[in-house]
Amino acid sequence: MASLLSRTVPRALRTSVFTARTTSILQSRQKHDLHNPPQGNAPVPDRGPPSPPKEESTSLKDNYAAASYLGTTKRLPEFNLNDKVVLVTGAARGLGLVQAEALLEAGATVYALDRLPEPSPDFWRVQKRAAEELGTTLHYRQIDVRNVPQLNEVVQSISQVHGKLDGLIAAAGIQQETAALDYKQEDANMMFEVNVTGVMMTAQACAREMIKHGNGGSIAFIASMSGTVANRGLICSAYNASKAALIQLARNLAAEWGSHGIRVNTISPGYIVTAMVEALFEQYPERRRDWPTQNMLGKLSKPEEYRGAGVFLISDASSFMTGADLRIDGGHAAW
């Protein structure tokens, strides 16, 4: 059609027709834009991003004024733990306390359960921060997970106070480095009683309350990469066996309790530098040198690097995840 027009219509007339059509199209677009304004602002060279609309600015300002912590409905709501009640065993110090603080930041009410008569000094810092900065509460209950009657009583009382129980992170555990040929029966029994039976009884007590209230829940065990591999140069057969047991225990509990809406998973950390490990390095300085070389990142982890994993497993962000092991070991077991 264009070639036919160029052969039969003079140039001046073709230009006039083109100009008229262009003007008509531009006028039509202007009318459309007038009634259908574009959403957002186009980028402007040499300037920063456009400011959000007034409505959005107001809502963000109100949100910041209402809460300065992470557990809000405005930020990744599936990670929001507002109004959730979560128990963390072994939370008087170390990894358990770090997990508790992360849950508090996500908005949860947290109960720390530990056998120590008094929690570590850092616990009081976290408790104060929960009340003054995060708008929630951190409580402490002294309990040895081997004392099952008392354990059941504590869990039931917490459930009754709040009318529900939403989550558990079982971080209580002990370690002993002894050659298998020298292991004593009482030491092995202690290891399995705390690391396996104690975890199972804690999960059982929590699951009963979750089923009673009919709201489901999420349970996470702190296992270890040592439940998957035998650690080179680390002589702790009973400990590794106990962590492997937790991974298998979680799968079976997930199968039994899934119909009640209860999810059960494990977190398997790699080597974590804690105060106890620092003391161990004084006794075995070669481990400080060798351990980082045994994973793909060439470093050791800190307790804070597992904060997100606990919140993820307790929250709805992992709502379709159960019977699984979340191994976070810097690639140690992937070689």
N, C-alpha and C positions, 0 to 999 in steps of 0.2 A: 504494500500500500504506500509505504514511504517512497519507494522508487518511482511508482506511478505518479504520485503527487509532484515529485521533483521534475518529471518530464513534461507535465501538462499545465502546471500552475506557475506563473511568473514568480521570480524571487521575492519581490516586494510583497506580493500577496501571501506567499508562504510565510514570510516573517510576521506579517500581521496576524495570520491565523495562529501561529505558534505563540505569539505574545498574548493573544486573547485567551487561548487555552491555558497558558501558564497562570495568567491573572485569575482565571476562574478557579483553578485548582488551589491556589494560595488562599483565595477568599473562602473557599470551602473548608480548608484546613483551619483557618483562623476561627470560623464559626464553630467547628468541632472542638477546638481547644478552649474556646470560651465557655462552652457548656460541659466540657470534660477536661478540666485542668489536669496536667500531668502530676503523678504521684512522686513526692520527693523533689530534690533539687539536682540539677545537672552539675557535674564537677566544673569548677572554674580554674583555669590555669594559674599557677603560682599562688594558690590559696589553699588553706586547710579544708577539711571536710565540712559540708554544710551543717549548720546547727539543727538539732531535731526540732520538729514542730512544737509549739507552745504546750500542747496537751501532753506530749511525751516528756518534755522538760519538767513539767509540773509533777507528773507521776513519778519520775525518777527522783526528783528532789524530795517528795513526800516519802518515797521508799527509803532513801538514805536517812531521813530524819527518824523514820519509824524503827529502823534496825540497821546496825552497822555490821552485822554478822552475815554469814553465808546462807543460813537456812531461811531463805525467803522465797516467796512464790514467783518472784520476778527473775530469778536466775536459775536456770536448769532445774525446773520444779521436780523432776524425777529424783534429784538428789536431796530434796528437802526433807528434813527429819523433824520439823516442827511438830510438837505434841506427841512425839514418839518416846516411848520409855524403853531404854536399852540397858542391859547389864553387861559389865565387862569384868571378867575374873582376872586376877593377877594384875590389877590396875593401880596398885599402890605406888608403882614406879615403873621405869623402863618402857618397853614396848606397849604394855597394857595401858599405861597412863597416856602415852602418846595417842593411842587409839581412842581413848576416852575423850581427850581434848578435841580430836577431829570430829567426833560425833557431836560434841557440844557446839562446835562451830557450825555444824549443819543444822542445829536447832534442837537436838534431842535432850531429854532429861536423862541423865546417866547415873547409874549406881555402880561404884567400884567395889568389887568384892576381892578380899585378899586375906591371907592368914596373918599378916603382920599386925601387931597390936596397934601400931601407929603408921600411917603412910609416910612416904618420903617427904622432905620439906617442899619439893617441887609440886607435890599434890595440892598444897594449900594455895600456891600461886595459881594453879589451874582452877581451883574452886572459886577463888576470888574473882578471877577473870570471867568465869561463867556467870556469876551474879552481876558483876558491874559492867561488863562489856558485851556479853553475848545474850543476855536476857533469858538465861536458863539456869539449871542447878546441877551440881555434882555432889553426890552423897557417898559416904563410905560405910561399908559394913564389914566387920572382921569375921571371916569365915574360912575354915579349912575345908576344901572340897571333899576331903575324905570323911568328914562328919556329915553323912547324908541326912539324918533327921534334922539337924540344925540348918543344913543347906536348904532343904525343902521348906522349913519354917520361914527363912529369910526371903526366899523367892515368893512364897505365897503372900507374905505380908506386904511386899512391894506391889504385887499384883492387885491386892485388895485396896491399897491406898489410892492407886491410880485407875482402878477399874479395867486394867488391861496390861498386857506386856507385849512389846513389839519386836524386841531383838535381843540377841546375845552374841558377844564376842568372847570366846573362851580362850584366854591367853595364859592362864595359870599353868605352870609347868616347871620341872626341875631338870637338871643336867648332871651327869656324873661321867667322868672320863676314867674308865678302868678297863684293863685288858679282860677279855672274856674268860680267860682261864682263872682269873683272880676274883671274878665277880661273886659276891656273897648273895645268898638267897634273899636275905632281908633287904639288901640294897636293890635287887631286881624287883622284888615285890613293891618296894616303896616307889620305884620309878614308874611301874605300870599302874599302881594305885592312884598316883597323882596325875600322870600324863594321859592315861586312858580311862580308867574307871571314874576318876574325878570329873573328867570332861563329859563322859557319858551321863553320869548322874546329874550334872548341871544342866545338860541339854534336856534330859528327861523332865526335870523339875520345871524348866521354862516351857517346854512343849505342852505339859499338862495345863499350865495357866493359859497358854495361847489357845488351846483347844476349848478350854472352859469359856473363854470370852468370844470365841468364834470369829476372830479377826485375822487368823493366820499369823505369820511372822517370819523372821529370817534369823538363822543361826550360822555363825562362822567360827570355825576352829582355827587356831594358829598352829599349823602343822610345821613342816620344814622341807626344804629340798632334800634333807637327810632322810626323809621318808621315801624318796625316789632313788637316791644314789648312796653308795658307801663313800664317805668322805675320806679322801686320801690324806693320810697322816693324822687322822683324828680317830682315837680308839674309844668308841662309845656305842657298842652294839645294842645295848638295852635302850638307850635314848633313841637311836635311829629306828629301832623296831617299834617303839611307842609312837613315833610320828607317822610311820607307815600305817600303823593301826588306825590312827585318826583319819587318814585319807579314806581308808576302806569303811570305817565307821560312818563317816559323813555320807557316803554313797548309800549305805543301807538305811540310815535314818531318813534320808531324802526320799527313798522309795516307800518307806512306811508312812511318813507324815505328809507326803505331797498332797494326798486327798483332803487334808485339813488346811491346805494353803500355807504350809510351813516349808520353807526352803532351807536346805542345809548344804553348806559349801566349806571349803578349806582355803586358807592362805598358806603358801609354802615359801617363807623367806629364805634368802641366801645368808651368807655370813653378815651379821649385824654388829657394828662396833658399839658396844654398851660399856658401862663402867666395869662389869664383870669380865668382859672380853679384854678390856684394857689391862686389867690385873693379870689376865691369862697371858697376855703378850709379854709381861714382865718375866713370867716364868718360862715362856717359849718364844723368844724374840724372833726366831726364824719364821713363825707363822705370820707375823706382821708383814714380812717380806714375801712369803710364798702364797698366801691366800689370795691376794689380788690378782696374781698371775693365772689363777685357775678358772677365771670367768672371762667372758668376751669383752667386758668393759674395763678390765684391768684395775678395779678398785673394790673397796668394801662398802657396804651400805650403811645408812644411818636409820634409826627407828622412824624418823620423820618421812622416809621414803615409802612407808607403807600406810600412811594416813589415808590416802585416797582409796586404797583397796578395801579398808574396813567400811568406810562410808558407802562405797559402791555396793558391797555385798549386803549391807543392812537396808539400804534404800531401794526404792522402786526402780532405780536405774538398772538393777540386775533382776528384774521381776520374772524373767524367763530362764534364770540360771539356777540350777540346783544339782546336787550330786557331782559337782565339778571341783577341781583343784586349781587355784589361781597361783601358779608358781612364779615368784619374782626373785630371780637369783642371778641377774646379770648375765644370763646365758650359761651358767655353770653346768647345768645338766643337759645342755643342748650340744655340747661338743660331740 
